[in-house]
């Protein structure tokens, strides 16, 4: 068994996993330079799902109580 049999080399037609270039090399270099410059870096607080859930529940409760109050003042309930 020779070396070429144990590790098959990809043929020239198997480059289908590499996507075609959408930008020229010059444009890609400008994009890379911009991304490395730090203009798009934003410090964000960590996402707190329980705080969001609490706010949603509080707003839902307030709206429900408001609708009950309006219904009672108009004689619906």
mmJSON file of the N, C-alpha and C atoms, coordinates in Angstrom:
{"data_MODEL":{"atom_site":{
"group_PDB":["ATOM","ATOM","ATOM","ATOM","ATOM","ATOM","ATOM","ATOM","ATOM","ATOM","ATOM","ATOM","ATOM","ATOM","ATOM","ATOM","ATOM","ATOM","ATOM","ATOM","ATOM","ATOM","ATOM","ATOM","ATOM","ATOM","ATOM","ATOM","ATOM","ATOM","ATOM","ATOM","ATOM","ATOM","ATOM","ATOM","ATOM","ATOM","ATOM","ATOM","ATOM","ATOM","ATOM","ATOM","ATOM","ATOM","ATOM","ATOM","ATOM","ATOM","ATOM","ATOM","ATOM","ATOM","ATOM","ATOM","ATOM","ATOM","ATOM","ATOM","ATOM","ATOM","ATOM","ATOM","ATOM","ATOM","ATOM","ATOM","ATOM","ATOM","ATOM","ATOM","ATOM","ATOM","ATOM","ATOM","ATOM","ATOM","ATOM","ATOM","ATOM","ATOM","ATOM","ATOM","ATOM","ATOM","ATOM","ATOM","ATOM","ATOM","ATOM","ATOM","ATOM","ATOM","ATOM","ATOM","ATOM","ATOM","ATOM","ATOM","ATOM","ATOM","ATOM","ATOM","ATOM","ATOM","ATOM","ATOM","ATOM","ATOM","ATOM","ATOM","ATOM","ATOM","ATOM","ATOM","ATOM","ATOM","ATOM","ATOM","ATOM","ATOM","ATOM","ATOM","ATOM","ATOM","ATOM","ATOM","ATOM","ATOM","ATOM","ATOM","ATOM","ATOM","ATOM","ATOM","ATOM","ATOM","ATOM","ATOM","ATOM","ATOM","ATOM","ATOM","ATOM","ATOM","ATOM","ATOM","ATOM","ATOM","ATOM","ATOM","ATOM","ATOM","ATOM","ATOM","ATOM","ATOM","ATOM","ATOM","ATOM","ATOM","ATOM","ATOM","ATOM","ATOM","ATOM","ATOM","ATOM","ATOM","ATOM","ATOM","ATOM","ATOM","ATOM","ATOM","ATOM","ATOM","ATOM","ATOM","ATOM","ATOM","ATOM","ATOM","ATOM","ATOM","ATOM","ATOM","ATOM","ATOM","ATOM","ATOM","ATOM","ATOM","ATOM","ATOM","ATOM","ATOM","ATOM","ATOM","ATOM","ATOM","ATOM","ATOM","ATOM","ATOM","ATOM","ATOM","ATOM","ATOM","ATOM","ATOM","ATOM","ATOM","ATOM","ATOM","ATOM","ATOM","ATOM","ATOM","ATOM","ATOM","ATOM","ATOM","ATOM","ATOM","ATOM","ATOM","ATOM","ATOM","ATOM"],
"id":[1,2,3,4,5,6,7,8,9,10,11,12,13,14,15,16,17,18,19,20,21,22,23,24,25,26,27,28,29,30,31,32,33,34,35,36,37,38,39,40,41,42,43,44,45,46,47,48,49,50,51,52,53,54,55,56,57,58,59,60,61,62,63,64,65,66,67,68,69,70,71,72,73,74,75,76,77,78,79,80,81,82,83,84,85,86,87,88,89,90,91,92,93,94,95,96,97,98,99,100,101,102,103,104,105,106,107,108,109,110,111,112,113,114,115,116,117,118,119,120,121,122,123,124,125,126,127,128,129,130,131,132,133,134,135,136,137,138,139,140,141,142,143,144,145,146,147,148,149,150,151,152,153,154,155,156,157,158,159,160,161,162,163,164,165,166,167,168,169,170,171,172,173,174,175,176,177,178,179,180,181,182,183,184,185,186,187,188,189,190,191,192,193,194,195,196,197,198,199,200,201,202,203,204,205,206,207,208,209,210,211,212,213,214,215,216,217,218,219,220,221,222,223,224,225,226,227,228,229,230,231],
"type_symbol":["N","C","C","N","C","C","N","C","C","N","C","C","N","C","C","N","C","C","N","C","C","N","C","C","N","C","C","N","C","C","N","C","C","N","C","C","N","C","C","N","C","C","N","C","C","N","C","C","N","C","C","N","C","C","N","C","C","N","C","C","N","C","C","N","C","C","N","C","C","N","C","C","N","C","C","N","C","C","N","C","C","N","C","C","N","C","C","N","C","C","N","C","C","N","C","C","N","C","C","N","C","C","N","C","C","N","C","C","N","C","C","N","C","C","N","C","C","N","C","C","N","C","C","N","C","C","N","C","C","N","C","C","N","C","C","N","C","C","N","C","C","N","C","C","N","C","C","N","C","C","N","C","C","N","C","C","N","C","C","N","C","C","N","C","C","N","C","C","N","C","C","N","C","C","N","C","C","N","C","C","N","C","C","N","C","C","N","C","C","N","C","C","N","C","C","N","C","C","N","C","C","N","C","C","N","C","C","N","C","C","N","C","C","N","C","C","N","C","C","N","C","C","N","C","C","N","C","C","N","C","C"],
"label_atom_id":["N","CA","C","N","CA","C","N","CA","C","N","CA","C","N","CA","C","N","CA","C","N","CA","C","N","CA","C","N","CA","C","N","CA","C","N","CA","C","N","CA","C","N","CA","C","N","CA","C","N","CA","C","N","CA","C","N","CA","C","N","CA","C","N","CA","C","N","CA","C","N","CA","C","N","CA","C","N","CA","C","N","CA","C","N","CA","C","N","CA","C","N","CA","C","N","CA","C","N","CA","C","N","CA","C","N","CA","C","N","CA","C","N","CA","C","N","CA","C","N","CA","C","N","CA","C","N","CA","C","N","CA","C","N","CA","C","N","CA","C","N","CA","C","N","CA","C","N","CA","C","N","CA","C","N","CA","C","N","CA","C","N","CA","C","N","CA","C","N","CA","C","N","CA","C","N","CA","C","N","CA","C","N","CA","C","N","CA","C","N","CA","C","N","CA","C","N","CA","C","N","CA","C","N","CA","C","N","CA","C","N","CA","C","N","CA","C","N","CA","C","N","CA","C","N","CA","C","N","CA","C","N","CA","C","N","CA","C","N","CA","C","N","CA","C","N","CA","C","N","CA","C","N","CA","C","N","CA","C","N","CA","C","N","CA","C","N","CA","C"],
"label_alt_id":[null,null,null,null,null,null,null,null,null,null,null,null,null,null,null,null,null,null,null,null,null,null,null,null,null,null,null,null,null,null,null,null,null,null,null,null,null,null,null,null,null,null,null,null,null,null,null,null,null,null,null,null,null,null,null,null,null,null,null,null,null,null,null,null,null,null,null,null,null,null,null,null,null,null,null,null,null,null,null,null,null,null,null,null,null,null,null,null,null,null,null,null,null,null,null,null,null,null,null,null,null,null,null,null,null,null,null,null,null,null,null,null,null,null,null,null,null,null,null,null,null,null,null,null,null,null,null,null,null,null,null,null,null,null,null,null,null,null,null,null,null,null,null,null,null,null,null,null,null,null,null,null,null,null,null,null,null,null,null,null,null,null,null,null,null,null,null,null,null,null,null,null,null,null,null,null,null,null,null,null,null,null,null,null,null,null,null,null,null,null,null,null,null,null,null,null,null,null,null,null,null,null,null,null,null,null,null,null,null,null,null,null,null,null,null,null,null,null,null,null,null,null,null,null,null,null,null,null,null,null,null],
"label_comp_id":["UNK","UNK","UNK","UNK","UNK","UNK","UNK","UNK","UNK","UNK","UNK","UNK","UNK","UNK","UNK","UNK","UNK","UNK","UNK","UNK","UNK","UNK","UNK","UNK","UNK","UNK","UNK","UNK","UNK","UNK","UNK","UNK","UNK","UNK","UNK","UNK","UNK","UNK","UNK","UNK","UNK","UNK","UNK","UNK","UNK","UNK","UNK","UNK","UNK","UNK","UNK","UNK","UNK","UNK","UNK","UNK","UNK","UNK","UNK","UNK","UNK","UNK","UNK","UNK","UNK","UNK","UNK","UNK","UNK","UNK","UNK","UNK","UNK","UNK","UNK","UNK","UNK","UNK","UNK","UNK","UNK","UNK","UNK","UNK","UNK","UNK","UNK","UNK","UNK","UNK","UNK","UNK","UNK","UNK","UNK","UNK","UNK","UNK","UNK","UNK","UNK","UNK","UNK","UNK","UNK","UNK","UNK","UNK","UNK","UNK","UNK","UNK","UNK","UNK","UNK","UNK","UNK","UNK","UNK","UNK","UNK","UNK","UNK","UNK","UNK","UNK","UNK","UNK","UNK","UNK","UNK","UNK","UNK","UNK","UNK","UNK","UNK","UNK","UNK","UNK","UNK","UNK","UNK","UNK","UNK","UNK","UNK","UNK","UNK","UNK","UNK","UNK","UNK","UNK","UNK","UNK","UNK","UNK","UNK","UNK","UNK","UNK","UNK","UNK","UNK","UNK","UNK","UNK","UNK","UNK","UNK","UNK","UNK","UNK","UNK","UNK","UNK","UNK","UNK","UNK","UNK","UNK","UNK","UNK","UNK","UNK","UNK","UNK","UNK","UNK","UNK","UNK","UNK","UNK","UNK","UNK","UNK","UNK","UNK","UNK","UNK","UNK","UNK","UNK","UNK","UNK","UNK","UNK","UNK","UNK","UNK","UNK","UNK","UNK","UNK","UNK","UNK","UNK","UNK","UNK","UNK","UNK","UNK","UNK","UNK","UNK","UNK","UNK","UNK","UNK","UNK"],
"label_asym_id":["A","A","A","A","A","A","A","A","A","A","A","A","A","A","A","A","A","A","A","A","A","A","A","A","A","A","A","A","A","A","A","A","A","A","A","A","A","A","A","A","A","A","A","A","A","A","A","A","A","A","A","A","A","A","A","A","A","A","A","A","A","A","A","A","A","A","A","A","A","A","A","A","A","A","A","A","A","A","A","A","A","A","A","A","A","A","A","A","A","A","A","A","A","A","A","A","A","A","A","A","A","A","A","A","A","A","A","A","A","A","A","A","A","A","A","A","A","A","A","A","A","A","A","A","A","A","A","A","A","A","A","A","A","A","A","A","A","A","A","A","A","A","A","A","A","A","A","A","A","A","A","A","A","A","A","A","A","A","A","A","A","A","A","A","A","A","A","A","A","A","A","A","A","A","A","A","A","A","A","A","A","A","A","A","A","A","A","A","A","A","A","A","A","A","A","A","A","A","A","A","A","A","A","A","A","A","A","A","A","A","A","A","A","A","A","A","A","A","A","A","A","A","A","A","A","A","A","A","A","A","A"],
"label_entity_id":["1","1","1","1","1","1","1","1","1","1","1","1","1","1","1","1","1","1","1","1","1","1","1","1","1","1","1","1","1","1","1","1","1","1","1","1","1","1","1","1","1","1","1","1","1","1","1","1","1","1","1","1","1","1","1","1","1","1","1","1","1","1","1","1","1","1","1","1","1","1","1","1","1","1","1","1","1","1","1","1","1","1","1","1","1","1","1","1","1","1","1","1","1","1","1","1","1","1","1","1","1","1","1","1","1","1","1","1","1","1","1","1","1","1","1","1","1","1","1","1","1","1","1","1","1","1","1","1","1","1","1","1","1","1","1","1","1","1","1","1","1","1","1","1","1","1","1","1","1","1","1","1","1","1","1","1","1","1","1","1","1","1","1","1","1","1","1","1","1","1","1","1","1","1","1","1","1","1","1","1","1","1","1","1","1","1","1","1","1","1","1","1","1","1","1","1","1","1","1","1","1","1","1","1","1","1","1","1","1","1","1","1","1","1","1","1","1","1","1","1","1","1","1","1","1","1","1","1","1","1","1"],
"label_seq_id":[1,1,1,2,2,2,3,3,3,4,4,4,5,5,5,6,6,6,7,7,7,8,8,8,9,9,9,10,10,10,11,11,11,12,12,12,13,13,13,14,14,14,15,15,15,16,16,16,17,17,17,18,18,18,19,19,19,20,20,20,21,21,21,22,22,22,23,23,23,24,24,24,25,25,25,26,26,26,27,27,27,28,28,28,29,29,29,30,30,30,31,31,31,32,32,32,33,33,33,34,34,34,35,35,35,36,36,36,37,37,37,38,38,38,39,39,39,40,40,40,41,41,41,42,42,42,43,43,43,44,44,44,45,45,45,46,46,46,47,47,47,48,48,48,49,49,49,50,50,50,51,51,51,52,52,52,53,53,53,54,54,54,55,55,55,56,56,56,57,57,57,58,58,58,59,59,59,60,60,60,61,61,61,62,62,62,63,63,63,64,64,64,65,65,65,66,66,66,67,67,67,68,68,68,69,69,69,70,70,70,71,71,71,72,72,72,73,73,73,74,74,74,75,75,75,76,76,76,77,77,77],
"pdbx_PDB_ins_code":[null,null,null,null,null,null,null,null,null,null,null,null,null,null,null,null,null,null,null,null,null,null,null,null,null,null,null,null,null,null,null,null,null,null,null,null,null,null,null,null,null,null,null,null,null,null,null,null,null,null,null,null,null,null,null,null,null,null,null,null,null,null,null,null,null,null,null,null,null,null,null,null,null,null,null,null,null,null,null,null,null,null,null,null,null,null,null,null,null,null,null,null,null,null,null,null,null,null,null,null,null,null,null,null,null,null,null,null,null,null,null,null,null,null,null,null,null,null,null,null,null,null,null,null,null,null,null,null,null,null,null,null,null,null,null,null,null,null,null,null,null,null,null,null,null,null,null,null,null,null,null,null,null,null,null,null,null,null,null,null,null,null,null,null,null,null,null,null,null,null,null,null,null,null,null,null,null,null,null,null,null,null,null,null,null,null,null,null,null,null,null,null,null,null,null,null,null,null,null,null,null,null,null,null,null,null,null,null,null,null,null,null,null,null,null,null,null,null,null,null,null,null,null,null,null,null,null,null,null,null,null],
"Cartn_x":[0.85,0.0,0.894,0.739,1.582,0.966,1.707,1.264,0.047,-0.023,-1.146,-2.436,-2.332,-3.531,-4.121,-3.274,-3.776,-4.435,-4.012,-4.634,-4.983,-6.216,-6.617,-6.608,-6.094,-6.054,-7.357,-7.871,-9.127,-8.902,-9.864,-9.758,-10.089,-9.813,-10.031,-11.512,-12.391,-13.823,-14.479,-13.737,-14.337,-14.255,-14.127,-14.07,-15.46,-16.482,-17.847,-18.098,-17.227,-17.417,-16.947,-16.133,-15.647,-16.613,-17.23,-18.184,-17.447,-18.105,-17.463,-17.262,-16.243,-15.946,-17.028,-17.482,-18.464,-17.804,-16.631,-15.908,-14.555,-14.073,-12.717,-11.737,-10.495,-9.49,-9.315,-9.399,-9.246,-10.401,-11.619,-12.783,-12.759,-12.359,-12.286,-11.244,-10.137,-9.112,-9.664,-10.473,-11.08,-12.069,-12.845,-13.797,-13.043,-11.998,-11.207,-10.566,-10.07,-9.449,-10.488,-11.699,-12.752,-13.14,-13.286,-13.685,-12.634,-11.376,-10.302,-10.093,-10.685,-10.45,-11.159,-12.21,-12.898,-14.083,-14.42,-15.574,-16.88,-16.917,-18.159,-18.216,-17.244,-17.264,-18.128,-19.112,-20.013,-20.032,-19.745,-19.834,-21.302,-21.756,-23.156,-23.246,-24.32,-24.588,-25.055,-24.84,-25.313,-26.838,-27.353,-28.799,-29.351,-30.421,-31.047,-32.484,-32.709,-34.049,-35.096,-34.718,-35.716,-36.174,-35.297,-35.707,-36.708,-36.436,-37.364,-38.708,-38.673,-39.916,-40.687,-39.989,-40.635,-41.28,-40.598,-41.156,-42.401,-42.324,-43.483,-44.671,-44.424,-45.515,-46.084,-45.239,-45.719,-46.593,-46.161,-46.953,-48.272,-48.229,-49.448,-50.421,-49.908,-50.754,-51.375,-50.58,-51.109,-52.18,-51.959,-52.965,-54.245,-54.076,-55.262,-56.054,-55.351,-56.044,-56.71,-56.063,-56.649,-57.92,-57.868,-59.061,-60.202,-59.896,-60.936,-61.525,-60.689,-61.165,-62.085,-61.691,-62.523,-63.846,-63.786,-65.023,-65.968,-65.452,-66.313,-66.899,-66.117,-66.645,-67.696,-67.661,-68.652,-69.824,-69.815,-70.93,-70.931,-69.823,-69.803,-69.734,-68.971,-68.792,-69.599],
"Cartn_y":[-1.168,0.0,1.228,2.071,3.254,4.405,5.472,6.637,7.286,7.29,7.938,7.153,5.838,5.045,5.223,5.484,5.603,6.947,7.992,9.305,9.876,9.67,10.154,11.668,12.191,13.634,14.081,15.224,15.712,16.089,15.746,16.115,17.588,18.115,19.541,19.898,18.94,19.198,19.114,18.836,18.682,19.954,21.089,22.368,22.928,22.076,22.546,22.995,22.609,23.041,24.471,24.989,26.364,27.271,28.231,29.107,30.039,30.44,31.361,32.73,33.425,34.749,35.731,36.534,37.57,38.933,39.056,40.322,40.142,41.214,41.168,41.153,40.813,40.765,42.134,43.189,44.55,44.904,44.57,44.856,44.015,42.753,41.895,42.417,42.959,43.529,44.745,45.559,46.713,46.276,45.25,44.736,44.195,43.424,42.872,43.98,45.017,46.138,46.851,47.03,47.675,46.826,45.523,44.651,44.599,44.744,44.725,46.084,47.146,48.488,48.737,48.008,48.174,49.118,49.648,50.549,49.824,48.542,47.796,47.045,47.236,46.583,47.388,46.723,47.372,46.536,47.191,46.497,46.38,45.176,44.956,44.251,44.566,43.864,42.453,41.494,40.136,40.09,39.225,39.068,38.412,39.001,38.487,38.098,36.826,36.403,36.518,36.326,36.412,37.85,38.81,40.209,40.537,40.055,40.259,39.6,38.399,37.707,38.483,39.018,39.808,41.06,41.74,42.956,42.62,41.542,41.138,40.795,40.048,39.7,40.933,41.882,43.103,43.915,44.064,44.82,44.103,42.793,42.028,42.159,42.108,42.257,43.642,44.667,46.039,46.243,45.727,45.869,45.101,43.937,43.163,43.902,44.438,45.193,46.446,47.108,48.288,47.912,46.791,46.379,45.998,45.363,45.05,46.321,47.3,48.576,49.276,49.313,49.954,49.206,47.875,47.088,47.329,47.436,47.679,49.091,50.072,51.439,51.622,50.809,50.92,49.957,49.194,48.315,47.011,46.6,45.346,44.158,44.245,43.116,43.329],
"Cartn_z":[0.0,0.0,0.0,-0.985,-1.07,-0.29,-0.149,0.607,-0.032,-1.348,-2.025,-1.853,-1.596,-1.401,-0.008,0.999,2.361,2.63,1.957,2.138,0.778,0.363,-0.962,-1.015,-2.102,-2.3,-2.926,-2.525,-3.125,-4.582,-5.383,-6.787,-6.95,-8.127,-8.366,-8.359,-8.54,-8.557,-7.2,-6.131,-4.813,-3.985,-4.602,-3.882,-3.623,-3.627,-3.435,-2.002,-1.047,0.332,0.545,-0.335,-0.228,-0.98,-0.275,-0.974,-1.939,-3.002,-3.944,-3.301,-3.746,-3.201,-3.621,-2.666,-2.971,-3.039,-2.411,-2.405,-3.066,-3.634,-4.174,-3.009,-3.285,-2.212,-1.565,-2.369,-1.848,-0.909,-1.319,-0.479,0.799,0.677,1.855,2.835,2.326,3.206,3.945,3.267,3.935,5.004,4.725,5.713,6.923,6.687,7.792,8.617,7.949,8.661,9.536,9.025,9.801,11.011,10.805,11.909,13.007,12.644,13.641,14.301,13.747,14.271,15.605,15.9,17.165,17.104,15.942,15.837,16.101,15.836,16.0,17.322,18.211,19.512,20.476,21.067,22.01,23.276,24.392,25.673,26.043,26.265,26.607,27.941,28.647,29.887,29.54,30.426,30.143,30.11,29.262,29.126,30.377,30.918,32.14,31.82,31.499,31.074,32.168,33.436,34.507,34.73,34.504,34.591,33.488,32.295,31.181,31.477,32.004,32.351,33.413,34.415,35.452,34.897,33.986,33.384,32.567,31.803,30.991,31.886,32.958,33.874,34.566,34.951,35.599,34.645,33.403,32.428,32.153,32.009,31.766,32.935,34.154,35.344,35.397,35.155,35.17,34.104,32.917,31.858,32.203,32.812,33.217,34.283,35.269,36.323,35.754,34.827,34.188,33.424,32.71,31.969,32.912,34.033,35.016,35.614,35.91,36.45,35.455,34.197,33.172,33.021,33.046,32.903,34.064,35.279,36.463,36.459,36.023,35.994,34.911,33.879,32.802,33.006,34.079,34.403,33.641,33.099,32.332,33.264,34.341,35.242,36.494],
"occupancy":[1.0,1.0,1.0,1.0,1.0,1.0,1.0,1.0,1.0,1.0,1.0,1.0,1.0,1.0,1.0,1.0,1.0,1.0,1.0,1.0,1.0,1.0,1.0,1.0,1.0,1.0,1.0,1.0,1.0,1.0,1.0,1.0,1.0,1.0,1.0,1.0,1.0,1.0,1.0,1.0,1.0,1.0,1.0,1.0,1.0,1.0,1.0,1.0,1.0,1.0,1.0,1.0,1.0,1.0,1.0,1.0,1.0,1.0,1.0,1.0,1.0,1.0,1.0,1.0,1.0,1.0,1.0,1.0,1.0,1.0,1.0,1.0,1.0,1.0,1.0,1.0,1.0,1.0,1.0,1.0,1.0,1.0,1.0,1.0,1.0,1.0,1.0,1.0,1.0,1.0,1.0,1.0,1.0,1.0,1.0,1.0,1.0,1.0,1.0,1.0,1.0,1.0,1.0,1.0,1.0,1.0,1.0,1.0,1.0,1.0,1.0,1.0,1.0,1.0,1.0,1.0,1.0,1.0,1.0,1.0,1.0,1.0,1.0,1.0,1.0,1.0,1.0,1.0,1.0,1.0,1.0,1.0,1.0,1.0,1.0,1.0,1.0,1.0,1.0,1.0,1.0,1.0,1.0,1.0,1.0,1.0,1.0,1.0,1.0,1.0,1.0,1.0,1.0,1.0,1.0,1.0,1.0,1.0,1.0,1.0,1.0,1.0,1.0,1.0,1.0,1.0,1.0,1.0,1.0,1.0,1.0,1.0,1.0,1.0,1.0,1.0,1.0,1.0,1.0,1.0,1.0,1.0,1.0,1.0,1.0,1.0,1.0,1.0,1.0,1.0,1.0,1.0,1.0,1.0,1.0,1.0,1.0,1.0,1.0,1.0,1.0,1.0,1.0,1.0,1.0,1.0,1.0,1.0,1.0,1.0,1.0,1.0,1.0,1.0,1.0,1.0,1.0,1.0,1.0,1.0,1.0,1.0,1.0,1.0,1.0,1.0,1.0,1.0,1.0,1.0,1.0],
"B_iso_or_equiv":[0.0,0.0,0.0,0.0,0.0,0.0,0.0,0.0,0.0,0.0,0.0,0.0,0.0,0.0,0.0,0.0,0.0,0.0,0.0,0.0,0.0,0.0,0.0,0.0,0.0,0.0,0.0,0.0,0.0,0.0,0.0,0.0,0.0,0.0,0.0,0.0,0.0,0.0,0.0,0.0,0.0,0.0,0.0,0.0,0.0,0.0,0.0,0.0,0.0,0.0,0.0,0.0,0.0,0.0,0.0,0.0,0.0,0.0,0.0,0.0,0.0,0.0,0.0,0.0,0.0,0.0,0.0,0.0,0.0,0.0,0.0,0.0,0.0,0.0,0.0,0.0,0.0,0.0,0.0,0.0,0.0,0.0,0.0,0.0,0.0,0.0,0.0,0.0,0.0,0.0,0.0,0.0,0.0,0.0,0.0,0.0,0.0,0.0,0.0,0.0,0.0,0.0,0.0,0.0,0.0,0.0,0.0,0.0,0.0,0.0,0.0,0.0,0.0,0.0,0.0,0.0,0.0,0.0,0.0,0.0,0.0,0.0,0.0,0.0,0.0,0.0,0.0,0.0,0.0,0.0,0.0,0.0,0.0,0.0,0.0,0.0,0.0,0.0,0.0,0.0,0.0,0.0,0.0,0.0,0.0,0.0,0.0,0.0,0.0,0.0,0.0,0.0,0.0,0.0,0.0,0.0,0.0,0.0,0.0,0.0,0.0,0.0,0.0,0.0,0.0,0.0,0.0,0.0,0.0,0.0,0.0,0.0,0.0,0.0,0.0,0.0,0.0,0.0,0.0,0.0,0.0,0.0,0.0,0.0,0.0,0.0,0.0,0.0,0.0,0.0,0.0,0.0,0.0,0.0,0.0,0.0,0.0,0.0,0.0,0.0,0.0,0.0,0.0,0.0,0.0,0.0,0.0,0.0,0.0,0.0,0.0,0.0,0.0,0.0,0.0,0.0,0.0,0.0,0.0,0.0,0.0,0.0,0.0,0.0,0.0,0.0,0.0,0.0,0.0,0.0,0.0],
"pdbx_formal_charge":[null,null,null,null,null,null,null,null,null,null,null,null,null,null,null,null,null,null,null,null,null,null,null,null,null,null,null,null,null,null,null,null,null,null,null,null,null,null,null,null,null,null,null,null,null,null,null,null,null,null,null,null,null,null,null,null,null,null,null,null,null,null,null,null,null,null,null,null,null,null,null,null,null,null,null,null,null,null,null,null,null,null,null,null,null,null,null,null,null,null,null,null,null,null,null,null,null,null,null,null,null,null,null,null,null,null,null,null,null,null,null,null,null,null,null,null,null,null,null,null,null,null,null,null,null,null,null,null,null,null,null,null,null,null,null,null,null,null,null,null,null,null,null,null,null,null,null,null,null,null,null,null,null,null,null,null,null,null,null,null,null,null,null,null,null,null,null,null,null,null,null,null,null,null,null,null,null,null,null,null,null,null,null,null,null,null,null,null,null,null,null,null,null,null,null,null,null,null,null,null,null,null,null,null,null,null,null,null,null,null,null,null,null,null,null,null,null,null,null,null,null,null,null,null,null,null,null,null,null,null,null],
"auth_seq_id":[1,1,1,2,2,2,3,3,3,4,4,4,5,5,5,6,6,6,7,7,7,8,8,8,9,9,9,10,10,10,11,11,11,12,12,12,13,13,13,14,14,14,15,15,15,16,16,16,17,17,17,18,18,18,19,19,19,20,20,20,21,21,21,22,22,22,23,23,23,24,24,24,25,25,25,26,26,26,27,27,27,28,28,28,29,29,29,30,30,30,31,31,31,32,32,32,33,33,33,34,34,34,35,35,35,36,36,36,37,37,37,38,38,38,39,39,39,40,40,40,41,41,41,42,42,42,43,43,43,44,44,44,45,45,45,46,46,46,47,47,47,48,48,48,49,49,49,50,50,50,51,51,51,52,52,52,53,53,53,54,54,54,55,55,55,56,56,56,57,57,57,58,58,58,59,59,59,60,60,60,61,61,61,62,62,62,63,63,63,64,64,64,65,65,65,66,66,66,67,67,67,68,68,68,69,69,69,70,70,70,71,71,71,72,72,72,73,73,73,74,74,74,75,75,75,76,76,76,77,77,77],
"auth_comp_id":["UNK","UNK","UNK","UNK","UNK","UNK","UNK","UNK","UNK","UNK","UNK","UNK","UNK","UNK","UNK","UNK","UNK","UNK","UNK","UNK","UNK","UNK","UNK","UNK","UNK","UNK","UNK","UNK","UNK","UNK","UNK","UNK","UNK","UNK","UNK","UNK","UNK","UNK","UNK","UNK","UNK","UNK","UNK","UNK","UNK","UNK","UNK","UNK","UNK","UNK","UNK","UNK","UNK","UNK","UNK","UNK","UNK","UNK","UNK","UNK","UNK","UNK","UNK","UNK","UNK","UNK","UNK","UNK","UNK","UNK","UNK","UNK","UNK","UNK","UNK","UNK","UNK","UNK","UNK","UNK","UNK","UNK","UNK","UNK","UNK","UNK","UNK","UNK","UNK","UNK","UNK","UNK","UNK","UNK","UNK","UNK","UNK","UNK","UNK","UNK","UNK","UNK","UNK","UNK","UNK","UNK","UNK","UNK","UNK","UNK","UNK","UNK","UNK","UNK","UNK","UNK","UNK","UNK","UNK","UNK","UNK","UNK","UNK","UNK","UNK","UNK","UNK","UNK","UNK","UNK","UNK","UNK","UNK","UNK","UNK","UNK","UNK","UNK","UNK","UNK","UNK","UNK","UNK","UNK","UNK","UNK","UNK","UNK","UNK","UNK","UNK","UNK","UNK","UNK","UNK","UNK","UNK","UNK","UNK","UNK","UNK","UNK","UNK","UNK","UNK","UNK","UNK","UNK","UNK","UNK","UNK","UNK","UNK","UNK","UNK","UNK","UNK","UNK","UNK","UNK","UNK","UNK","UNK","UNK","UNK","UNK","UNK","UNK","UNK","UNK","UNK","UNK","UNK","UNK","UNK","UNK","UNK","UNK","UNK","UNK","UNK","UNK","UNK","UNK","UNK","UNK","UNK","UNK","UNK","UNK","UNK","UNK","UNK","UNK","UNK","UNK","UNK","UNK","UNK","UNK","UNK","UNK","UNK","UNK","UNK","UNK","UNK","UNK","UNK","UNK","UNK"],
"auth_asym_id":["A","A","A","A","A","A","A","A","A","A","A","A","A","A","A","A","A","A","A","A","A","A","A","A","A","A","A","A","A","A","A","A","A","A","A","A","A","A","A","A","A","A","A","A","A","A","A","A","A","A","A","A","A","A","A","A","A","A","A","A","A","A","A","A","A","A","A","A","A","A","A","A","A","A","A","A","A","A","A","A","A","A","A","A","A","A","A","A","A","A","A","A","A","A","A","A","A","A","A","A","A","A","A","A","A","A","A","A","A","A","A","A","A","A","A","A","A","A","A","A","A","A","A","A","A","A","A","A","A","A","A","A","A","A","A","A","A","A","A","A","A","A","A","A","A","A","A","A","A","A","A","A","A","A","A","A","A","A","A","A","A","A","A","A","A","A","A","A","A","A","A","A","A","A","A","A","A","A","A","A","A","A","A","A","A","A","A","A","A","A","A","A","A","A","A","A","A","A","A","A","A","A","A","A","A","A","A","A","A","A","A","A","A","A","A","A","A","A","A","A","A","A","A","A","A","A","A","A","A","A","A"],
"auth_atom_id":["N","CA","C","N","CA","C","N","CA","C","N","CA","C","N","CA","C","N","CA","C","N","CA","C","N","CA","C","N","CA","C","N","CA","C","N","CA","C","N","CA","C","N","CA","C","N","CA","C","N","CA","C","N","CA","C","N","CA","C","N","CA","C","N","CA","C","N","CA","C","N","CA","C","N","CA","C","N","CA","C","N","CA","C","N","CA","C","N","CA","C","N","CA","C","N","CA","C","N","CA","C","N","CA","C","N","CA","C","N","CA","C","N","CA","C","N","CA","C","N","CA","C","N","CA","C","N","CA","C","N","CA","C","N","CA","C","N","CA","C","N","CA","C","N","CA","C","N","CA","C","N","CA","C","N","CA","C","N","CA","C","N","CA","C","N","CA","C","N","CA","C","N","CA","C","N","CA","C","N","CA","C","N","CA","C","N","CA","C","N","CA","C","N","CA","C","N","CA","C","N","CA","C","N","CA","C","N","CA","C","N","CA","C","N","CA","C","N","CA","C","N","CA","C","N","CA","C","N","CA","C","N","CA","C","N","CA","C","N","CA","C","N","CA","C","N","CA","C","N","CA","C","N","CA","C","N","CA","C","N","CA","C","N","CA","C","N","CA","C"],
"pdbx_PDB_model_num":[1,1,1,1,1,1,1,1,1,1,1,1,1,1,1,1,1,1,1,1,1,1,1,1,1,1,1,1,1,1,1,1,1,1,1,1,1,1,1,1,1,1,1,1,1,1,1,1,1,1,1,1,1,1,1,1,1,1,1,1,1,1,1,1,1,1,1,1,1,1,1,1,1,1,1,1,1,1,1,1,1,1,1,1,1,1,1,1,1,1,1,1,1,1,1,1,1,1,1,1,1,1,1,1,1,1,1,1,1,1,1,1,1,1,1,1,1,1,1,1,1,1,1,1,1,1,1,1,1,1,1,1,1,1,1,1,1,1,1,1,1,1,1,1,1,1,1,1,1,1,1,1,1,1,1,1,1,1,1,1,1,1,1,1,1,1,1,1,1,1,1,1,1,1,1,1,1,1,1,1,1,1,1,1,1,1,1,1,1,1,1,1,1,1,1,1,1,1,1,1,1,1,1,1,1,1,1,1,1,1,1,1,1,1,1,1,1,1,1,1,1,1,1,1,1,1,1,1,1,1,1]
}}}
